[in-house]
């Protein structure tokens, strides 16, 4: 990374260029000079300068015009204009055009030193800000999406590929798989990351409310519309709109949405002024949109408009190898937020989680861990802390004998191999339970 | 032709003891013999009537053209007020990594600021300015160590804050520069 600040001096007077050149060289800056605006623009096109010190009165293109052209080319350039003919009008014009400062020749040496020092400080703050922003985004991506399974690696690869583009994306997956997290990851790895990510939960809003939410409304558009309000599309200008539960929107809204996606223009509810907004759209659904298109409940043209890229997140039951990592992640998350010491999970409880089919996916697992930390003993998560109903039968192809063995084992684990309590839960007497333990060759892990 | 050390080219009236002391201190600072010669040229053509100051760029050119050829480094010591086109005044200036510099005692006098004259303080300030400018001629840039002589100063108070010697880093760079000159 470049550490020395570079300065370009633009002045038609050689003595001024030389004086400034010597002054800045002695301060350790990288310095270059140009005798007129044309030469300066050519240098700026081929090389990046941190600070440009430009005279206003020059033959040919004047400093103000040159300043406008530089700003159009590189909006981050710090330009200080200087002139021998002080006039409030030119100073105001230069500052309006985005000049960093304005100085009248000849300068007091101290003023010049302070001016450059302030500009250098601004550059250093800007660089620091950029680095911190990048760091934040990276942290968000690394920490929030947890998973090492082939399925999740494929999803993350797709996120990586699609993020830099501007294409629409549909994220599909069962409820609770983390579709919004994937949308955030796409946004925060895209060139739009410094602009807003605006989320709309379409399923939670009625048709009228959704229209007002997306497009905004003018004062008096409907009862209760006391003030003008910006819509989500307008708020997302430069960024991304995430429409969750897209399958729930009405046919009328589908037509409106298609029109906006095609023109990127819309009007607020009750207004007639066309508003332009540049946003990327990411949708999510747990429904089969293709089937909805086939049965006529979702517009085909909108479907193809949205479905440029499709990312499907596998359900948790298809990536059980991610469960231990997710459990560790949620334990850390909730212990930290509850200001508790980190706890562990015992093997029986973890095994039970790995066997469970998680209809509510990662969200269900997260809730389970949170609850277990709250109700648990503060040292480890035990089987009895998990609110999983015995469901060995649900997805099983086991024989009756196998099912009985598993059911008894789980009950014993749940009650820490307390025979009386386990027998009571199984609604059999203790002798029968002993016999069953013997028959199935079950043994307590503590022995 | 072998260069013969550092030359102080003196314009105007300086006390002999002042110049002798300056020569000794410069020799101590840079380790090269120092000689003192008077500036025999008329500097009136370099006076800017509008600014009532002398053009430092042109004085630097004069010293360089007329006195620098036989010396390793040459510095003109002036009594007059100096300016460069872009700045309202300067205490001195030098060719960065070059052979010539100039310095003026004019704005270092307490009397310029409504205070009682102090010859000892004036000498201290001028010694720092001369060493600072010669430092630039030896290739040193400004330093942010508060006491280092290469710290930039735009007011006399800034000059009073620093010492007349180099910080460790600047000294190491000066030594490297001096070694390179001796080796060449």
Boltz contact constraints between the chains, C-beta under 6 A:
constraints:
  - contact:
      token1: [A, 15]
      token2: [B, 57]
      max_distance: 6.0
  - contact:
      token1: [A, 15]
      token2: [B, 85]
      max_distance: 6.0
  - contact:
      token1: [A, 16]
      token2: [B, 85]
      max_distance: 6.0
  - contact:
      token1: [A, 16]
      token2: [B, 86]
      max_distance: 6.0
  - contact:
      token1: [A, 19]
      token2: [B, 84]
      max_distance: 6.0
  - contact:
      token1: [A, 19]
      token2: [B, 85]
      max_distance: 6.0
  - contact:
      token1: [A, 19]
      token2: [B, 86]
      max_distance: 6.0
  - contact:
      token1: [A, 20]
      token2: [B, 86]
      max_distance: 6.0
  - contact:
      token1: [A, 25]
      token2: [B, 96]
      max_distance: 6.0
  - contact:
      token1: [A, 26]
      token2: [B, 96]
      max_distance: 6.0
  - contact:
      token1: [A, 26]
      token2: [B, 136]
      max_distance: 6.0
  - contact:
      token1: [A, 26]
      token2: [B, 141]
      max_distance: 6.0
  - contact:
      token1: [A, 26]
      token2: [B, 142]
      max_distance: 6.0
  - contact:
      token1: [A, 27]
      token2: [B, 142]
      max_distance: 6.0
  - contact:
      token1: [A, 28]
      token2: [B, 141]
      max_distance: 6.0
  - contact:
      token1: [A, 105]
      token2: [B, 86]
      max_distance: 6.0
  - contact:
      token1: [A, 106]
      token2: [B, 86]
      max_distance: 6.0
  - contact:
      token1: [A, 106]
      token2: [B, 87]
      max_distance: 6.0
  - contact:
      token1: [A, 106]
      token2: [B, 88]
      max_distance: 6.0
  - contact:
      token1: [A, 107]
      token2: [B, 87]
      max_distance: 6.0
  - contact:
      token1: [A, 108]
      token2: [B, 88]
      max_distance: 6.0
  - contact:
      token1: [A, 109]
      token2: [B, 87]
      max_distance: 6.0
  - contact:
      token1: [A, 109]
      token2: [B, 154]
      max_distance: 6.0
  - contact:
      token1: [A, 110]
      token2: [B, 154]
      max_distance: 6.0
  - contact:
      token1: [A, 113]
      token2: [B, 154]
      max_distance: 6.0
